[in-house]
Amino acid sequence: MILKLFGTDLETTGFDADDGHMVTEIAISIVKLDTETMEAVDRKKWSTLVDPKRSIPQKVQEITGITPDMVKGAPEWHEIAPKVKSIINGCDVFVAHNANFDAPFMYHMMNKVKLEMPDIEIFCTMQNGRWATPNGKVPKLAELCRACRIDFDEVSAHRAWYDTEKMMDALIYGLKKGYFKLDLEELSCETQ
C-alpha cells in the first residue's frame, strides 16, 4: 500500500494569521511511502518565497533570514494558493513539525482566498517526537534530526525548504524504526 504524505513548512511575518500576518515562504515535500517497508518510493518537492505585502519584523528576519528585498517581486499568496491546493489534493497525511502552527495558518490562508482545504489527517513530528529527547519534551527540529542521525545545519535552518526536507527525512527514519506510528486503518492508502 502507498501512503501519500504532504510535508510542509511555512515561514511567516508573525505567529497569528488572524492579526494579518502572512506567509513569506512555503515548502512542500510530497512523499509516496510504501507502508510495508516504510521506504519512500517517490519524492517531489516545491518551494517558493511569497510576497506578504506587509512588513517583516526585524526579529523575524533574523530568525528566517528572509528580508523584504528577497520577497519583493515574489508571487503573492493568492497566486500560489491554487497550486498548493492542487498539490495537497489526493494526499493522505498533512505533516508539519509544529502542526499546531502550520496547519491552522495554512487553513486560514486558504480560507482567505476562498479555497477549501481537503479533509486530511494531520501529523505533527514535534508532538509525536517526544521519544527523541531524554526528558520527553517536544523536540526542536535539530534535536529530532540528531536523534534520527540526520545531519542538521543550524545556518540553513528556519528556511522552509530546508526544514521541510529534514523533517521528512526524520519522519521516514522514525517510521522505519517504529518511533513514529501512523494509524494506517484510518487512512485511505492507494494500492500500488
C-alpha positions in Angstrom: 0.0 0.0 0.0 1.2 3.5 -0.8 0.6 6.4 1.6 0.9 9.9 0.1 2.4 12.4 2.6 2.2 16.2 2.3 5.1 17.6 4.3 5.2 21.4 4.7 6.7 24.3 6.5 5.7 27.9 6.4 7.8 31.0 7.2 5.6 33.9 8.1 5.8 37.6 9.2 4.4 36.6 12.7 2.6 34.0 14.6 -1.1 35.0 14.3 -2.8 34.9 10.9 -5.9 36.5 12.5 -3.7 39.6 13.1 -2.9 39.9 9.4 0.4 38.0 9.4 1.2 36.5 6.1 3.4 33.7 4.6 6.9 34.7 3.4 8.0 31.2 2.2 6.3 27.8 1.7 7.9 24.5 1.0 6.2 21.2 0.2 7.6 17.7 0.1 5.3 15.0 -1.3 6.5 11.6 -0.3 4.9 8.4 -1.5 5.6 5.9 1.2 5.4 2.1 0.9 3.6 1.2 4.1 5.0 -2.3 4.1 8.7 -1.3 4.0 8.3 2.4 5.2 10.5 3.3 2.2 9.9 6.4 0.1 9.1 5.2 -3.4 8.8 8.7 -4.8 9.6 12.2 -3.6 8.8 15.5 -5.1 9.5 19.0 -3.6 8.4 22.5 -4.4 9.0 25.8 -2.6 8.7 29.5 -3.2 9.2 32.8 -1.5 5.9 34.7 -1.1 5.5 38.5 -1.1 3.5 39.1 2.1 2.6 42.7 1.0 3.4 43.8 4.6 6.5 44.5 6.7 8.6 41.7 8.0 9.6 42.4 11.6 13.4 42.6 12.2 13.3 39.8 14.7 11.6 37.5 12.1 14.2 38.5 9.5 17.0 37.5 11.9 15.4 34.1 12.6 14.4 33.2 9.0 17.0 35.1 7.0 14.1 36.3 4.8 14.3 40.0 4.1 11.9 42.4 2.4 14.3 42.6 -0.6 14.1 38.8 -1.0 10.3 38.7 -1.2 10.0 41.7 -3.4 8.6 40.5 -6.8 7.8 37.0 -5.4 4.3 35.7 -6.1 1.6 36.7 -3.6 -0.3 34.0 -1.6 -3.4 34.3 -3.8 -1.2 33.5 -6.9 0.2 30.3 -5.4 -2.7 29.0 -3.3 -4.4 27.2 -6.2 -1.1 25.3 -6.8 -0.8 24.5 -3.1 -4.4 23.1 -3.1 -3.8 21.0 -6.2 -0.6 19.5 -4.6 -2.4 18.7 -1.3 -5.5 17.2 -3.0 -5.1 13.4 -3.0 -2.7 13.4 -0.1 -3.4 11.2 2.9 -1.5 13.0 5.7 -0.5 16.6 6.3 2.9 16.6 8.1 4.4 19.5 9.9 7.0 19.8 12.6 4.8 22.3 14.5 1.4 21.3 13.1 -0.4 23.4 15.8 1.1 26.4 14.0 1.5 25.4 10.3 -1.9 23.7 9.8 -4.2 26.5 11.2 -2.1 29.1 9.5 -2.4 27.2 6.1 -6.1 26.7 6.6 -6.5 30.4 7.4 -4.6 31.4 4.3 -6.6 29.1 2.1 -9.9 30.4 3.6 -8.7 33.9 2.9 -8.6 33.2 -0.8 -11.8 31.1 -0.7 -10.2 27.7 -1.2 -11.2 24.8 0.9 -8.6 22.5 2.4 -9.3 18.8 1.9 -10.3 16.7 4.9 -6.9 15.3 5.7 -5.2 13.6 8.7 -2.6 15.9 10.4 0.6 14.5 11.9 2.9 16.6 14.0 6.5 15.4 14.1 7.1 17.7 17.1 4.3 16.5 19.3 4.9 12.9 18.2 8.6 13.2 18.5 9.0 13.3 22.3 10.9 10.0 22.1 13.8 12.0 20.6 14.6 13.9 23.8 15.9 12.5 27.0 13.3 14.2 29.2 10.3 13.6 26.8 9.9 17.3 25.9 8.8 18.3 22.4 12.0 18.4 20.3 13.2 21.2 18.2 13.8 20.1 14.6 17.5 19.9 15.2 17.0 17.6 18.2 14.7 15.4 16.2 17.2 15.2 13.4 20.1 14.4 15.8 18.0 11.5 17.3 17.4 10.2 13.7 21.1 10.5 12.8 20.3 13.2 10.2 22.8 16.0 9.6 21.3 19.4 10.5 22.9 22.7 9.6 21.8 25.4 12.1 22.8 28.1 9.5 20.4 26.7 6.9 17.6 26.1 9.4 14.5 28.2 9.5 14.1 28.3 5.8 11.0 26.4 4.8 12.7 24.3 2.1 15.4 23.1 4.4 13.2 22.4 7.4 10.7 20.5 5.3 13.3 18.2 3.8 14.9 17.5 7.2 11.5 16.9 8.8 10.5 14.4 6.1 13.9 12.6 6.4 13.3 12.3 10.2 9.7 11.1 9.7 10.8 8.4 7.3 13.6 7.3 9.6 11.2 7.3 12.6 8.6 5.3 10.8 11.2 2.7 9.7 12.4 2.4 13.3 8.9 2.3 14.7 9.4 5.5 16.7 6.6 7.2 14.8 3.2 5.5 14.3 0.6 6.3 11.7 -2.9 4.8 12.1 -3.0 3.2 8.6 -6.5 1.8 9.1 -7.8 5.4 9.4 -6.1 6.5 6.2 -7.1 5.8 2.6 -3.9 4.3 1.1 -3.6 3.6 -2.6 -2.8 0.2 -3.8 0.5 0.1 -5.7 
